[in-house]
Amino acid sequence: MTALSLLYTALNLLYQLNLCKLMFVFYTVVISMGGCVVNFLSGVVAAPPLLLQAFKFGKMAHTTQVSRLLAALEVPRRWFFHFYVSASIVVTIALSLMWYVYVSGAGFPPWATTTLDVLTTPHRTQAVNVTSAAMALCLLALQIYRRLYENLFVSVFSSGHMNILHYIVGHTFYLGAVTLLLSQAPGFTSVESHIVFSGIEIQHIIGTVIFLLGFVVQHWSLCLLAGLRKNRGTNMQEKYLMPEGGLFEVVSCPHMLAEVLLYVGLLIILGPGSDWLWVTLWVLCNQVSCLFLNEIINVCFHVHYFCFFPVFLSYPCGC
């Protein structure tokens, strides 16, 4: 068998796989295993410095750069807004396609069908109804647009850096999430679907309430964090300050907890039988990994800088 035939066979195999689902499974496994090594095994066996440098950023950043390659591949943390620029473009296209199919009654464009065939699988099946898909996509778009606004006009970033791997994950996360949501919606699958909006059901109400709770808490918390650095000079923008007020009086990082609520709410709307389960699982594993990664760091950090750490805070993450 020639090299060209092997390449064709490999590409055909990839074409049959759901690449977006595999990506979230891979991310979940990596963050879970990496988190176990850094959080639990480092007390027994020293975690490889290369892993620490790639795994941490911000307040948690590994202080000693051991890899010139990884150091050269770091990007400014203020580039976070790039995630939401690309995500806003993707979700706007998705909303346009949904309007085109559900409201205008037109067929799914061939270029969009090819895109979903490549990124998910050409053998897509319906897992959600029209109402659930439309509600979830609209809420997800609302979250993405709000995060873009916050990154551009609310948040004040320090001059810190993050690894290029974090940057890549940030972009692919939203592309994969929007694609998975569309891929199992009626009118976007490989079989012909009848487009009918059903009534609002109890899971839609519960999921929306949980989503909006996370939405409000996250924006409120990020505004409080931004207020610690705004209008205080360049030097203050480089410092980590103890947040006060809001849910910071109850949990140490309510904006991280709110992130979990957002995606759990969308999962309730879409149902556990959808591939959105993998998106939610990744978000949950990522936040749990942050919880354990920061538990000791936050205590040491706040004790060092503020002489105390409120021990009743139940969700310690990197602020």
C-alpha positions in Angstrom: 0.0 0.0 0.0 1.4 3.3 -1.0 1.9 6.3 1.3 -0.9 8.1 -0.6 -3.3 5.2 -0.1 -2.5 5.2 3.7 -3.1 8.9 3.9 -6.4 8.6 2.1 -7.5 5.8 4.4 -6.5 7.8 7.5 -8.4 10.9 6.3 -11.4 8.8 5.5 -11.3 7.3 9.0 -11.1 10.8 10.5 -14.0 11.9 8.3 -16.2 9.2 9.9 -15.3 10.3 13.5 -16.9 13.1 15.5 -13.8 15.2 15.9 -15.4 17.8 18.1 -16.6 15.1 20.6 -13.1 13.5 20.5 -11.6 16.9 21.2 -13.6 17.4 24.3 -12.9 13.9 25.5 -9.2 14.5 24.9 -9.3 17.8 26.8 -11.1 16.2 29.7 -8.7 13.4 30.0 -5.7 15.7 29.8 -6.9 18.2 32.3 -8.0 15.4 34.7 -4.7 13.5 34.4 -2.6 16.7 34.5 -4.6 17.9 37.5 -4.0 14.6 39.3 -0.2 14.8 38.7 0.1 18.5 39.8 -2.4 18.4 42.6 -2.0 14.9 44.2 1.2 13.3 43.1 3.5 16.4 43.5 3.5 15.8 47.2 4.9 12.3 46.7 6.9 12.7 43.5 8.0 16.1 42.2 5.9 17.1 39.2 8.0 17.7 36.1 8.8 21.5 35.9 7.9 21.4 32.2 4.4 20.2 33.1 4.0 22.9 35.8 5.1 25.6 33.3 2.6 24.5 30.7 -0.2 23.8 33.2 -0.3 27.0 35.3 -0.7 30.7 34.5 -1.6 33.9 36.3 -1.3 33.9 40.0 -0.7 30.2 39.9 2.1 30.5 37.3 5.2 28.4 37.8 7.7 31.0 38.9 10.8 29.4 37.4 10.8 29.1 33.6 12.5 25.9 32.7 11.7 25.6 29.0 12.8 28.3 26.6 10.5 26.8 24.0 7.4 27.1 26.2 8.5 30.5 27.4 8.8 31.6 23.8 5.3 30.3 23.1 3.6 32.3 25.8 1.2 35.0 24.9 -0.2 38.0 26.9 -3.1 37.2 29.2 -5.0 40.2 27.8 -5.3 38.2 24.6 -8.2 36.4 26.3 -10.5 38.7 24.3 -9.3 36.9 21.1 -11.3 33.8 22.3 -14.5 35.8 22.4 -13.9 37.6 19.1 -13.6 34.3 17.3 -16.4 32.8 19.3 -18.7 35.8 18.5 -18.1 35.2 14.8 -18.8 31.5 15.1 -22.0 31.8 17.2 -23.3 34.7 14.9 -22.9 32.4 11.9 -24.7 29.6 13.8 -27.6 31.9 14.8 -27.9 33.1 11.2 -28.0 29.4 10.0 -30.6 28.6 12.6 -32.8 31.5 11.5 -32.3 30.6 7.9 -33.4 27.0 8.5 -36.0 27.4 11.3 -37.6 30.7 10.5 -37.1 31.2 6.8 -37.8 27.6 6.0 -34.8 27.3 3.7 -32.6 24.2 3.3 -29.3 23.8 5.1 -26.6 25.4 2.9 -24.2 22.8 1.3 -21.1 24.5 2.6 -22.5 24.3 6.2 -23.4 20.6 5.7 -19.8 19.9 4.6 -18.4 21.8 7.6 -20.5 19.8 10.0 -19.6 16.6 8.2 -15.9 17.2 8.7 -16.0 18.6 12.2 -18.5 16.1 13.6 -19.6 13.2 11.4 -21.6 12.7 8.2 -23.8 10.3 10.2 -25.4 12.8 12.6 -28.6 12.0 14.4 -31.1 14.3 16.1 -30.7 14.4 19.9 -32.7 17.6 20.8 -35.8 19.3 19.6 -36.1 22.6 17.8 -37.1 24.6 20.9 -34.2 23.2 23.0 -31.7 23.9 20.3 -32.9 27.4 19.6 -33.0 28.3 23.4 -29.6 26.9 24.1 -27.9 28.6 21.2 -29.5 32.0 22.0 -28.4 31.7 25.6 -24.9 30.6 24.6 -24.6 33.5 22.2 -25.7 35.9 25.0 -22.9 34.5 27.2 -20.3 34.9 24.5 -21.3 38.4 23.6 -21.3 39.4 27.3 -17.8 37.9 27.8 -16.5 39.8 24.7 -17.9 43.0 26.2 -16.3 42.3 29.6 -12.9 41.5 28.1 -12.9 44.7 26.0 -14.5 47.2 28.4 -14.6 45.7 32.0 -11.7 43.5 32.9 -8.3 44.9 33.6 -5.5 42.4 32.8 -2.0 42.4 34.2 1.0 42.0 32.0 1.1 38.3 32.8 1.3 35.6 30.1 -0.4 32.3 29.4 0.9 29.3 27.5 0.0 28.9 23.9 -1.7 25.7 24.7 -4.3 27.6 26.8 -4.7 30.0 23.9 -5.4 27.2 21.5 -7.9 25.5 23.9 -9.7 28.7 24.4 -10.4 29.1 20.6 -11.2 25.5 19.9 -13.5 25.3 22.9 -16.1 27.7 21.6 -15.8 26.4 18.0 -16.4 22.9 19.2 -19.2 23.8 21.6 -21.2 25.7 19.0 -20.6 23.0 16.4 -21.7 20.2 18.7 -24.9 22.0 19.6 -25.8 22.5 15.9 -24.8 19.0 14.9 -27.7 17.3 16.8 -30.4 19.9 16.2 -33.3 19.2 13.8 -32.5 20.4 10.3 -28.8 20.1 10.8 -28.5 16.3 11.0 -27.8 13.9 8.1 -31.4 12.8 8.0 -34.4 15.0 7.0 -36.2 16.5 10.0 -39.6 18.1 10.4 -39.1 21.6 11.8 -41.7 22.3 14.5 -41.3 24.4 17.6 -42.7 22.6 20.6 -44.0 24.3 23.8 -41.8 25.4 26.7 -41.2 22.4 29.0 -40.1 22.2 32.7 -36.5 21.4 31.8 -36.3 24.6 29.7 -37.5 26.7 32.6 -35.1 25.1 35.1 -32.2 25.2 32.8 -32.8 28.8 31.9 -33.1 29.9 35.5 -29.8 28.1 36.4 -28.1 29.6 33.4 -29.3 33.2 34.2 -28.2 32.7 37.8 -24.7 31.9 36.6 -24.9 34.7 34.0 -25.7 37.4 36.6 -23.3 36.1 39.3 -20.4 35.9 36.8 -20.9 39.4 35.5 -21.3 40.8 39.0 -18.2 39.0 40.2 -16.0 40.1 37.2 -17.1 43.7 37.7 -16.0 43.5 41.4 -12.7 42.0 40.4 -12.1 44.7 37.7 -12.9 47.4 40.3 -9.9 46.4 42.3 -7.5 47.5 39.5 -9.4 50.3 37.6 -8.2 53.8 38.0 -5.4 52.9 40.4 -2.4 53.3 38.2 -0.1 50.9 36.3 1.5 49.5 39.4 -1.8 48.4 40.9 -2.8 46.7 37.7 0.1 44.2 38.3 -1.0 43.3 41.8 -3.4 40.7 43.1 -5.9 42.2 45.6 -8.4 40.6 48.0 -11.8 40.9 46.5 -14.7 41.9 48.7 -18.5 42.2 48.4 -21.0 40.1 46.4 -20.5 36.3 46.6 -16.8 36.8 47.4 -18.0 36.9 51.0 -19.2 33.3 50.6 -17.0 31.6 48.0 -13.5 32.7 46.9 -14.2 32.6 43.1 -17.9 32.9 42.3 -17.1 33.7 38.7 -15.6 30.2 38.3 -18.6 28.6 40.1 -20.9 30.6 37.8 -19.2 29.1 34.8 -20.2 25.6 35.9 -23.8 26.8 36.5 -23.9 28.3 32.9 -23.1 25.0 31.2 -25.1 22.8 33.6 -28.1 25.0 32.8 -27.6 24.5 29.0 -27.2 20.7 29.6 -30.6 20.7 31.4 -32.1 22.5 28.4 -30.6 20.2 25.8 -30.8 17.0 27.9 -28.1 14.5 29.0 -28.5 12.5 25.8 -26.9 15.2 23.7 -23.2 15.7 23.1 -23.4 18.8 25.2 -22.7 16.4 28.1 -19.1 16.3 26.9 -18.8 20.1 26.9 -20.2 20.3 30.4 -17.9 17.5 31.6 -14.9 19.4 30.3 -16.0 22.6 32.0 -16.6 20.8 35.2 -13.3 18.9 35.1 -11.4 22.1 34.3 -13.0 24.0 37.3 -12.5 21.0 39.7 -8.8 20.9 38.6 -8.5 24.6 39.3 -10.1 24.1 42.7 -7.5 21.6 43.9 -4.7 23.4 42.1 -5.5 26.6 43.9 -6.5 25.4 47.3 -3.1 25.5 48.8 -1.9 28.3 46.5 -4.8 30.6 47.5 -4.3 30.0 51.2 -0.5 30.7 51.0 -1.1 33.7 48.7 -3.7 35.4 50.8 -1.9 34.7 54.1 1.3 36.1 52.6 -0.2 39.2 51.2 -3.2 39.8 53.5 -2.2 37.9 56.7 -5.4 35.8 56.6 -7.6 33.7 54.4 -11.3 33.1 55.1 -11.4 29.4 55.7 -15.1 29.2 55.2 -14.7 29.9 51.5 -15.8 26.7 49.9 -14.7 27.1 46.2 -11.1 28.3 46.1 -9.9 29.0 42.6 -7.4 31.3 41.0 -8.8 34.8 40.9 
